[in-house]
Amino acid sequence: MSVNISAVRAPRAVKGPAAGLLLGVLVVAAALALSLAFGGRPTSFGELLHAIATPDGSVADIAIRELRWPRTLNALAVGACVGVAGCLAQGHTRNPIADPGLLGIYPGAALAIVAGSLLPGAAGTGTYAQAGFAFLGAVIACALVVTVGSASRHGATPLTLVLAGAAVSALAGGIVSLIVLSSDAALDTLRFWQLGSVAVRGGLLPQLLPFIVLGLVLAVANIGPLNALALGEDTARSLGVSVGRARIVGLAALAVLAAASVTLAGPLAFAGLLVPHAVRGLVGADYRWQIPGCALFGAALMLLADTAGRVIARPGELPVGVVLAVVGAPFFIYLARRRRLVSL
């Protein structure tokens, strides 16, 4: 007997899930407008409308259309990727404090970045070269975690994935420390990359867009099995779910999305951790609502953090990674005190 696993429902949301998603759309729209309106140079509402409707090459038009608009798109993509990747990480590890970094993605990307800086000449220091190294390092690290975590007789379980992720992260981190202690070039490269910024890096978004779409498609395909897995692996098997296949699809989506985000913006602390918690409080534990909710609120969070960084340190800017860390730490403490939001 076949069972429609997409119909497996989790507990109801604190508020209506449709209302939660509608709120997400409105917040993204507001955050997008703020991202275009505010920056190192003050811009009036009239200048914003002029740049959108009737641009004539003025300073404001150039700032909005050629600088802020590409950066805004970058932040939207990065935020959606980080939000969905964090949701998948917490769902598949059954760990409410999990984020993509738990599966070795950030340390793997960092290792690839510093290793590339050791190549002869400038072969590993260009924008596209660093992006390629970061993407490959992140994907390979996640694949290694899944391979090691699947080596037990029970296959990949939440516990083995977390343990394998900790081991791979420690190994990659140790090698990175060894490299940067012996190479000033590697240290400079790592220091710049670890700040985390959604400033457009050489137009990488169009090249990574197919991977982002692939990751989102895999995440959507994983919704039904993930809802079933939330009831327990034995229950999921009784519903006809292939647990191994569900884990592979979900972790593949996580790896691709997190690799894309870390390539575009570097490691962003707290984003993949906070967004799923906030979304569960709005739409509930059903992944049919969580996945799109995490994409929306992840994008909104990234836009707001980037805009705040540009306004606070005007005419310079604070990297979005710094803003997320400063805001995210107390907010996470607040969430951690509310058990209803952090439980899985």
Secondary structure as GFF3:
##gff-version 3
##sequence-region A 1 344
A	DSSP	three_ten_helix	5	7	.	.	.	ID=ss1
A	DSSP	alpha_helix	17	37	.	.	.	ID=ss2
A	DSSP	alpha_helix	45	53	.	.	.	ID=ss3
A	DSSP	alpha_helix	59	62	.	.	.	ID=ss4
A	DSSP	pi_helix	63	68	.	.	.	ID=ss5
A	DSSP	alpha_helix	69	93	.	.	.	ID=ss6
A	DSSP	three_ten_helix	100	103	.	.	.	ID=ss7
A	DSSP	alpha_helix	105	116	.	.	.	ID=ss8
A	DSSP	alpha_helix	127	149	.	.	.	ID=ss9
A	DSSP	alpha_helix	158	182	.	.	.	ID=ss10
A	DSSP	alpha_helix	184	194	.	.	.	ID=ss11
A	DSSP	alpha_helix	205	221	.	.	.	ID=ss12
A	DSSP	alpha_helix	223	229	.	.	.	ID=ss13
A	DSSP	alpha_helix	233	238	.	.	.	ID=ss14
A	DSSP	alpha_helix	243	265	.	.	.	ID=ss15
A	DSSP	alpha_helix	271	283	.	.	.	ID=ss16
A	DSSP	alpha_helix	287	312	.	.	.	ID=ss17
A	DSSP	alpha_helix	320	336	.	.	.	ID=ss18
A	DSSP	alpha_helix	339	342	.	.	.	ID=ss19
###
